[in-house]
């Protein structure tokens, strides 16, 4: 999610989804489009961890969120301390979710597009580059399917 969308989240944005698990159901501030995201277990743990945090209690928000500038400053420090030679920003997390977490784990681009709240799948295609490893994996699956078909044809 974008920084502003995380900043604006409240407990009311969490509800049971069509599958009975917890989802974030909200509208993106940038586009006004719906963004429905099923929560992974780690996200539920983070929400639970900060449920009684003073910033959450005072603001009514779902999470204690500092300014985007401050968060990016902290991420820069973390990257330096961990010898990460990449400019980490809050927005990097959105890109990483799209590429590494979802697309690289075979979540269809249509689902990723809906979770990101994009109005057009073209936006997702530009936004979430398909990794070579994903292309390789997809082609290996196709090779296996074709080999099975060919083997069946030889048997017949």
N, CA, C and O of each residue as an XYZ file, in Angstrom:
624
protein
N       0.843     -1.175      0.000
C       0.000      0.000      0.000
C       0.893      1.245      0.000
O       2.027      1.218      0.478
N       0.360      2.311     -0.538
C       1.074      3.577     -0.536
C       1.100      4.142      0.887
O       0.256      3.806      1.717
N       2.079      5.002      1.149
C       2.227      5.588      2.479
C       0.912      6.215      2.962
O       0.459      5.929      4.070
N       0.311      7.056      2.141
C      -0.894      7.773      2.578
C      -2.039      6.817      2.886
O      -2.851      7.084      3.771
N      -2.107      5.705      2.161
C      -3.165      4.730      2.414
C      -2.933      3.985      3.724
O      -3.892      3.676      4.432
N      -1.680      3.693      4.058
C      -1.357      3.088      5.350
C      -1.637      4.091      6.463
O      -2.203      3.742      7.499
N      -1.237      5.336      6.240
C      -1.446      6.395      7.228
C      -2.929      6.551      7.565
O      -3.287      6.792      8.718
N      -3.780      6.413      6.563
C      -5.218      6.625      6.755
C      -5.968      5.406      7.285
O      -7.144      5.524      7.631
N      -5.323      4.233      7.360
C      -6.023      3.024      7.787
C      -6.551      3.121      9.216
O      -5.875      3.633     10.108
N      -7.761      2.625      9.416
C      -8.339      2.506     10.753
C      -8.815      1.063     10.935
O      -8.818      0.279      9.986
N      -9.212      0.725     12.147
C      -9.719     -0.621     12.425
C     -10.932     -0.939     11.564
O     -11.179     -2.103     11.247
N     -11.687      0.076     11.186
C     -12.880     -0.133     10.374
C     -12.533     -0.629      8.972
O     -13.398     -1.163      8.278
N     -11.281     -0.459      8.548
C     -10.859     -0.908      7.222
C     -10.509     -2.398      7.195
O     -10.216     -2.948      6.134
N     -10.541     -3.047      8.359
C     -10.272     -4.483      8.447
C     -11.603     -5.202      8.611
O     -12.379     -4.894      9.516
N     -11.858     -6.155      7.737
C     -13.085     -6.943      7.868
C     -12.869     -8.325      7.269
O     -11.861     -8.590      6.613
N     -13.832     -9.189      7.508
C     -13.756    -10.542      6.957
C     -14.019    -10.470      5.461
O     -14.969     -9.832      5.008
N     -13.159    -11.136      4.708
C     -13.312    -11.171      3.260
C     -14.186    -12.329      2.820
O     -14.778    -13.029      3.641
N     -14.258    -12.517      1.524
C     -15.100    -13.568      0.949
C     -14.677    -14.967      1.395
O     -15.476    -15.903      1.364
N     -13.422    -15.100      1.807
C     -12.910    -16.410      2.227
C     -12.944    -16.603      3.739
O     -12.500    -17.632      4.248
N     -13.475    -15.605      4.462
C     -13.565    -15.703      5.918
C     -12.333    -15.216      6.656
O     -12.349    -15.123      7.883
N     -11.257    -14.901      5.928
C     -10.056    -14.377      6.584
C     -10.119    -12.850      6.626
O     -10.994    -12.240      6.012
N      -9.184    -12.242      7.354
C      -9.175    -10.789      7.479
C      -8.594    -10.133      6.234
O      -7.591    -10.580      5.680
N      -9.256     -9.056      5.811
C      -8.825     -8.289      4.645
C      -8.775     -6.807      5.012
O      -9.514     -6.347      5.882
N      -7.903     -6.074      4.345
C      -7.975     -4.606      4.333
C      -8.843     -4.266      3.134
O      -8.524     -4.621      1.999
N      -9.932     -3.581      3.397
C     -10.838     -3.165      2.323
C     -10.961     -1.648      2.421
O     -11.548     -1.116      3.364
N     -10.398     -0.969      1.435
C     -10.344      0.487      1.488
C     -10.302      1.064      0.077
O     -10.209      0.322     -0.901
N     -10.370      2.367     -0.023
C     -10.205      3.054     -1.302
C      -8.876      3.782     -1.288
O      -8.520      4.421     -0.297
N      -8.135      3.685     -2.397
C      -6.865      4.383     -2.506
C      -7.108      5.883     -2.590
O      -8.020      6.331     -3.285
N      -6.302      6.647     -1.889
C      -6.469      8.091     -1.949
C      -6.091      8.620     -3.324
O      -6.754      9.520     -3.841
N      -5.036      8.078     -3.927
C      -4.542      8.587     -5.203
C      -5.561      8.435     -6.320
O      -5.764      9.361     -7.106
N      -6.207      7.270     -6.397
C      -7.095      6.991     -7.532
C      -8.561      6.878     -7.144
O      -9.440      6.957     -8.002
N      -8.829      6.694     -5.852
C     -10.201      6.488     -5.407
C     -10.700      5.076     -5.674
O     -11.829      4.734     -5.322
N      -9.857      4.255     -6.299
C     -10.278      2.891     -6.619
C     -10.156      1.996     -5.388
O      -9.374      2.260     -4.475
N     -10.952      0.939     -5.394
C     -10.976      0.007     -4.276
C      -9.692     -0.814     -4.243
O      -9.174     -1.230     -5.279
N      -9.197     -1.035     -3.040
C      -8.036     -1.894     -2.832
C      -8.418     -2.898     -1.761
O      -8.601     -2.541     -0.597
N      -8.538     -4.167     -2.164
C      -8.890     -5.243     -1.239
C      -7.684     -6.162     -1.106
O      -7.257     -6.781     -2.080
N      -7.138     -6.247      0.099
C      -5.918     -7.018      0.308
C      -6.113     -8.009      1.451
O      -6.316     -7.608      2.597
N      -6.052     -9.313      1.136
C      -6.116    -10.297      2.217
C      -4.859    -10.175      3.080
O      -3.755    -10.018      2.560
N      -5.033    -10.247      4.384
C      -3.890    -10.110      5.280
C      -3.159    -11.435      5.430
O      -3.768    -12.468      5.709
N      -1.854    -11.390      5.243
C      -1.010    -12.537      5.522
C      -0.813    -12.612      7.038
O      -0.979    -11.604      7.725
N      -0.465    -13.777      7.568
C      -0.300    -13.912      9.026
C       0.653    -12.884      9.646
O       0.381    -12.384     10.738
N       1.754    -12.560      8.978
C       2.708    -11.597      9.541
C       2.070    -10.210      9.677
O       2.357     -9.486     10.630
N       1.211     -9.845      8.733
C       0.525     -8.550      8.816
C      -0.436     -8.530      9.999
O      -0.546     -7.521     10.696
N      -1.133     -9.645     10.225
C      -2.030     -9.730     11.376
C      -1.244     -9.603     12.677
O      -1.701     -8.956     13.619
N      -0.059    -10.220     12.731
C       0.792    -10.119     13.930
C       1.220     -8.680     14.185
O       1.230     -8.226     15.329
N       1.573     -7.962     13.122
C       2.000     -6.565     13.260
C       0.842     -5.711     13.769
O       1.025     -4.878     14.657
N      -0.345     -5.915     13.210
C      -1.520     -5.153     13.655
C      -1.805     -5.438     15.124
O      -2.079     -4.517     15.894
N      -1.742     -6.706     15.516
C      -1.971     -7.079     16.918
C      -0.915     -6.463     17.836
O      -1.228     -5.996     18.931
N       0.326     -6.467     17.381
C       1.433     -5.944     18.194
C       1.220     -4.470     18.560
O       1.525     -4.051     19.677
N       0.702     -3.700     17.621
C       0.569     -2.256     17.840
C      -0.829     -1.820     18.260
O      -1.113     -0.623     18.312
N      -1.703     -2.773     18.559
C      -3.086     -2.454     18.902
C      -3.196     -1.473     20.072
O      -4.074     -0.610     20.072
N      -2.312     -1.598     21.069
C      -2.382     -0.727     22.255
C      -1.282      0.322     22.294
O      -1.032      0.918     23.343
N      -0.622      0.555     21.168
C       0.435      1.566     21.086
C      -0.184      2.948     21.322
O      -1.270      3.226     20.814
N       0.489      3.817     22.085
C      -0.073      5.149     22.372
C      -0.470      5.951     21.128
O      -1.493      6.634     21.135
N       0.333      5.870     20.061
C      -0.009      6.617     18.840
C      -1.303      6.094     18.219
O      -2.076      6.862     17.648
N      -1.535      4.796     18.332
C      -2.754      4.188     17.789
C      -3.950      4.598     18.644
O      -5.001      4.967     18.120
N      -3.783      4.530     19.959
C      -4.869      4.894     20.875
C      -5.283      6.350     20.697
O      -6.472      6.668     20.716
N      -4.306      7.230     20.525
C      -4.591      8.669     20.413
C      -5.171      9.050     19.058
O      -6.023      9.935     18.971
N      -4.710      8.383     17.996
C      -5.091      8.814     16.649
C      -6.302      8.072     16.079
O      -6.962      8.569     15.166
N      -6.593      6.889     16.614
C      -7.657      6.077     16.050
C      -7.232      5.355     14.778
O      -8.051      4.723     14.110
N      -5.944      5.453     14.445
C      -5.423      4.784     13.250
C      -5.146      3.320     13.555
O      -5.128      2.921     14.720
N      -4.931      2.524     12.527
C      -4.648      1.106     12.689
C      -3.221      0.864     13.168
O      -2.963     -0.062     13.937
N      -2.299      1.703     12.707
C      -0.882      1.533     13.025
C      -0.260      2.865     13.434
O      -0.745      3.928     13.047
N       0.820      2.804     14.222
C       1.553      4.043     14.528
C       2.417      4.402     13.324
O       3.406      3.723     13.050
N       2.058      5.453     12.610
C       2.782      5.822     11.396
C       3.396      7.204     11.567
O       2.709      8.187     11.843
N       4.709      7.245     11.395
C       5.419      8.517     11.421
C       5.299      9.169     10.049
O       4.702      8.588      9.143
N       5.856     10.363      9.880
C       5.784     11.028      8.584
C       6.544     10.199      7.546
O       7.456      9.446      7.888
N       6.165     10.344      6.298
C       6.827      9.625      5.215
C       8.316      9.959      5.197
O       9.155      9.085      4.976
N       8.632     11.221      5.429
C      10.032     11.660      5.452
C      10.798     10.941      6.565
O      11.921     10.483      6.352
N      10.198     10.844      7.736
C      10.855     10.195      8.876
C      11.023      8.699      8.625
O      12.076      8.134      8.919
N       9.993      8.059      8.085
C      10.081      6.630      7.784
C      11.206      6.376      6.778
O      11.997      5.449      6.952
N      11.278      7.190      5.737
C      12.329      7.024      4.732
C      13.711      7.276      5.319
O      14.685      6.637      4.922
N      13.795      8.206      6.265
C      15.058      8.466      6.967
C      15.481      7.227      7.758
O      16.647      6.834      7.725
N      14.537      6.619      8.462
C      14.827      5.394      9.215
C      15.251      4.260      8.282
O      16.173      3.506      8.591
N      14.577      4.147      7.147
C      14.921      3.095      6.183
C      16.329      3.296      5.628
O      17.051      2.328      5.393
N      16.714      4.544      5.420
C      18.074      4.844      4.944
C      19.092      4.386      5.980
O      20.114      3.794      5.630
N      18.819      4.655      7.249
C      19.719      4.235      8.330
C      19.805      2.711      8.399
O      20.890      2.151      8.552
N      18.676      2.057      8.288
C      18.651      0.587      8.311
C      19.489      0.038      7.157
O      20.297     -0.871      7.351
N      19.297      0.592      5.953
C      20.049      0.130      4.784
C      21.558      0.307      5.012
O      22.346     -0.584      4.697
N      21.944      1.443      5.553
C      23.366      1.683      5.820
C      23.904      0.690      6.842
O      24.982      0.126      6.652
N      23.160      0.475      7.924
C      23.610     -0.442      8.981
C      23.681     -1.893      8.501
O      24.458     -2.687      9.032
N      22.876     -2.233      7.505
C      22.837     -3.607      6.990
C      23.647     -3.762      5.695
O      23.613     -4.816      5.061
N      24.367     -2.715      5.311
C      25.161     -2.727      4.069
C      24.316     -3.052      2.841
O      24.743     -3.791      1.954
N      23.121     -2.493      2.805
C      22.247     -2.651      1.649
C      22.524     -1.475      0.726
O      22.332     -0.318      1.099
N      22.976     -1.783     -0.478
C      23.354     -0.735     -1.424
C      22.202     -0.388     -2.361
O      22.348     -0.390     -3.583
N      21.079     -0.095     -1.769
C      19.894      0.285     -2.524
C      19.190      1.375     -1.733
O      19.171      1.352     -0.503
N      18.616      2.324     -2.448
C      17.866      3.378     -1.769
C      16.518      2.814     -1.347
O      15.627      2.618     -2.173
N      16.380      2.555     -0.046
C      15.117      2.036      0.468
C      14.176      3.190      0.785
O      14.567      4.178      1.406
N      12.941      3.047      0.352
C      11.896      4.025      0.671
C      10.623      3.263      0.988
O      10.522      2.068      0.710
N       9.669      3.941      1.558
C       8.374      3.325      1.851
C       7.778      2.765      0.572
O       7.198      1.679      0.575
N       7.920      3.504     -0.522
C       7.330      3.067     -1.792
C       7.999      1.799     -2.319
O       7.372      1.034     -3.052
N       9.268      1.562     -1.955
C       9.950      0.317     -2.356
C       9.179     -0.896     -1.862
O       9.149     -1.926     -2.535
N       8.562     -0.787     -0.704
C       7.815     -1.915     -0.147
C       6.651     -2.289     -1.057
O       6.360     -3.470     -1.242
N       5.995     -1.301     -1.618
C       4.876     -1.547     -2.529
C       5.374     -2.291     -3.775
O       4.744     -3.241     -4.239
N       6.504     -1.845     -4.298
C       7.086     -2.480     -5.478
C       7.545     -3.901     -5.158
O       7.344     -4.818     -5.955
N       8.160     -4.077     -3.995
C       8.625     -5.399     -3.578
C       7.450     -6.347     -3.403
O       7.527     -7.511     -3.794
N       6.365     -5.857     -2.818
C       5.163     -6.683     -2.671
C       4.688     -7.151     -4.043
O       4.366     -8.324     -4.231
N       4.646     -6.225     -4.995
C       4.150     -6.559     -6.330
C       5.044     -7.569     -7.037
O       4.546     -8.500     -7.669
N       6.356     -7.395     -6.936
C       7.260     -8.258     -7.695
C       7.667     -9.500     -6.917
O       7.374    -10.622     -7.330
N       8.335     -9.300     -5.805
C       8.944    -10.408     -5.074
C       7.936    -11.244     -4.304
O       8.008    -12.473     -4.312
N       7.005    -10.588     -3.644
C       6.062    -11.318     -2.800
C       4.964    -11.979     -3.621
O       4.642    -13.142     -3.382
N       4.389    -11.278     -4.570
C       3.230    -11.833     -5.271
C       3.585    -12.445     -6.628
O       3.435    -13.653     -6.817
N       4.051    -11.629     -7.571
C       4.282    -12.142     -8.920
C       5.304    -13.272     -8.950
O       5.123    -14.236     -9.694
N       6.349    -13.180     -8.178
C       7.362    -14.243     -8.157
C       6.862    -15.515     -7.489
O       7.491    -16.567     -7.598
N       5.746    -15.419     -6.808
C       5.141    -16.595     -6.175
C       3.844    -17.006     -6.875
O       2.943    -17.592     -6.274
N       3.785    -16.677     -8.161
C       2.706    -17.126     -9.056
C       1.327    -16.559     -8.753
O       0.322    -17.165     -9.124
N       1.256    -15.419     -8.090
C      -0.037    -14.740     -7.945
C      -0.301    -14.054     -9.291
O       0.542    -13.288     -9.757
N      -1.438    -14.307     -9.917
C      -1.721    -13.711    -11.231
C      -1.685    -12.180    -11.192
O      -2.063    -11.558    -10.200
N      -1.224    -11.601    -12.285
C      -1.083    -10.152    -12.359
C      -2.430     -9.449    -12.167
O      -2.475     -8.319    -11.680
N      -3.527    -10.115    -12.547
C      -4.853     -9.515    -12.354
C      -5.156     -9.352    -10.865
O      -5.735     -8.347    -10.452
N      -4.764    -10.337    -10.066
C      -4.962    -10.253     -8.610
C      -4.070     -9.179     -8.006
O      -4.499     -8.425     -7.133
N      -2.833     -9.113     -8.472
C      -1.891     -8.101     -7.973
C      -2.421     -6.711     -8.297
O      -2.381     -5.812     -7.457
N      -2.915     -6.538     -9.514
C      -3.462     -5.254     -9.940
C      -4.609     -4.817     -9.036
O      -4.689     -3.654     -8.642
N      -5.501     -5.761     -8.708
C      -6.647     -5.444     -7.842
C      -6.184     -5.073     -6.435
O      -6.686     -4.118     -5.842
N      -5.221     -5.833     -5.904
C      -4.720     -5.527     -4.555
C      -4.030     -4.167     -4.504
O      -4.139     -3.443     -3.514
N      -3.312     -3.825     -5.587
C      -2.632     -2.537     -5.620
C      -3.595     -1.386     -5.856
O      -3.230     -0.221     -5.697
N      -4.825     -1.712     -6.234
C      -5.823     -0.665     -6.459
C      -5.637      0.065     -7.771
O      -6.047      1.218     -7.907
N      -5.018     -0.602     -8.744
C      -4.841      0.023    -10.050
C      -6.140     -0.037    -10.842
O      -6.867     -1.030    -10.790
N      -6.420      1.025    -11.566
C      -7.628      1.052    -12.394
C      -7.428      0.256    -13.678
O      -8.392     -0.232    -14.268
N      -6.183      0.127    -14.107
C      -5.877     -0.581    -15.340
C      -4.735     -1.562    -15.100
O      -3.785     -1.249    -14.383
N      -4.825     -2.731    -15.692
C      -3.753     -3.716    -15.551
C      -2.475     -3.215    -16.212
O      -1.382     -3.665    -15.868
N      -2.604     -2.277    -17.171
C      -1.420     -1.692    -17.819
C      -0.541     -0.997    -16.786
O       0.686     -1.034    -16.880
N      -1.168     -0.369    -15.809
C      -0.404      0.282    -14.748
C       0.413     -0.748    -13.992
O       1.578     -0.512    -13.672
N      -0.192     -1.883    -13.707
C       0.503     -2.938    -12.976
C       1.636     -3.508    -13.812
O       2.704     -3.811    -13.280
N       1.419     -3.657    -15.112
C       2.460     -4.182    -15.983
C       3.678     -3.268    -16.008
O       4.812     -3.749    -16.023
N       3.457     -1.961    -16.011
C       4.578     -1.013    -15.974
C       5.221     -0.985    -14.592
O       6.439     -0.882    -14.455
N       4.395     -1.077    -13.604
C       4.816     -0.921    -12.219
C       5.592     -2.122    -11.710
O       6.625     -1.963    -11.059
N       5.106     -3.322    -12.000
C       5.701     -4.544    -11.460
C       6.410     -5.297    -12.569
O       5.799     -6.081    -13.295
N       7.692     -5.053    -12.689
C       8.443     -5.740    -13.745
C       8.452     -7.243    -13.473
O       8.580     -7.685    -12.331
N       8.318     -7.992    -14.519
C       8.369     -9.440    -14.397
C       9.834     -9.842    -14.361
O      10.609     -9.486    -15.249
N      10.205    -10.582    -13.334
C      11.582    -10.989    -13.167
C      11.930    -12.126    -14.115
O      11.074    -12.951    -14.433
N      13.180    -12.179    -14.572
C      13.622    -13.250    -15.456
C      13.411    -14.617    -14.811
O      13.080    -15.587    -15.494
N      13.603    -14.691    -13.498
C      13.416    -15.972    -12.810
C      11.966    -16.433    -12.899
O      11.699    -17.633    -12.975
N      11.031    -15.490    -12.890
C       9.609    -15.820    -13.023
C       9.326    -16.343    -14.426
O       8.619    -17.337    -14.592
N       9.873    -15.681    -15.423
C       9.692    -16.122    -16.804
C      10.275    -17.524    -16.967
O       9.653    -18.390    -17.583
N      11.463    -17.747    -16.418
C      12.109    -19.060    -16.494
C      11.241    -20.127    -15.825
O      11.044    -21.206    -16.384
N      10.730    -19.834    -14.649
C       9.879    -20.777    -13.926
C       8.602    -21.096    -14.715
O       8.198    -22.255    -14.816
N       7.983    -20.068    -15.264
C       6.768    -20.274    -16.049
C       7.039    -21.149    -17.273
O       6.237    -22.020    -17.612
N       8.158    -20.915    -17.924
C       8.495    -21.713    -19.106
C       8.840    -23.149    -18.721
O       8.544    -24.070    -19.483
N       9.454    -23.362    -17.565
C       9.736    -24.724    -17.102
C       8.438    -25.492    -16.840
O       8.346    -26.683    -17.137
N       7.452    -24.816    -16.290
C       6.141    -25.438    -16.071
C       5.522    -25.824    -17.408
O       4.954    -26.906    -17.552
N       5.638    -24.925    -18.386
C       5.111    -25.213    -19.717
C       5.848    -26.405    -20.339
O       5.215    -27.279    -20.931
N       7.175    -26.448    -20.210
C       7.957    -27.580    -20.737
C       7.461    -28.906    -20.155
O       7.292    -29.893    -20.871
N       7.230    -28.902    -18.831
C       6.757    -30.120    -18.168
C       5.386    -30.533    -18.697
O       5.159    -31.715    -18.956
N       4.471    -29.580    -18.862
C       3.145    -29.889    -19.388
C       3.234    -30.456    -20.798
O       2.550    -31.423    -21.133
N       4.090    -29.844    -21.629
C       4.236    -30.316    -23.005
C       4.865    -31.701    -23.046
O       4.495    -32.522    -23.886
N       5.808    -31.971    -22.154
C       6.439    -33.287    -22.103
C       5.421    -34.359    -21.704
O       5.433    -35.463    -22.248
N       4.547    -34.032    -20.757
C       3.504    -34.973    -20.336
C       2.555    -35.249    -21.503
O       2.190    -36.401    -21.740
N       2.156    -34.215    -22.228
C       1.268    -34.391    -23.390
C       1.931    -35.265    -24.442
O       1.306    -36.159    -25.010
N       3.210    -34.993    -24.692
C       3.933    -35.766    -25.697
C       4.043    -37.232    -25.285
O       3.902    -38.125    -26.120
N       4.293    -37.478    -24.011
C       4.392    -38.853    -23.506
C       3.055    -39.575    -23.655
O       3.024    -40.753    -24.010
N       1.948    -38.876    -23.386
C       0.619    -39.468    -23.528
C       0.334    -39.819    -24.986
O      -0.282    -40.843    -25.280
N       0.791    -38.953    -25.898
C       0.561    -39.193    -27.316
C       1.342    -40.420    -27.792
O       0.859    -41.162    -28.648
N       2.531    -40.641    -27.255
C       3.337    -41.799    -27.632
C       2.709    -43.086    -27.137
O       2.811    -44.123    -27.793
N       2.061    -43.025    -25.985
C       1.415    -44.195    -25.399
C       0.204    -44.595    -26.249
O      -0.066    -45.781    -26.436
N      -0.515    -43.603    -26.757
C      -1.752    -43.881    -27.517
C      -1.474    -44.542    -28.798
O      -2.401    -44.842    -29.551
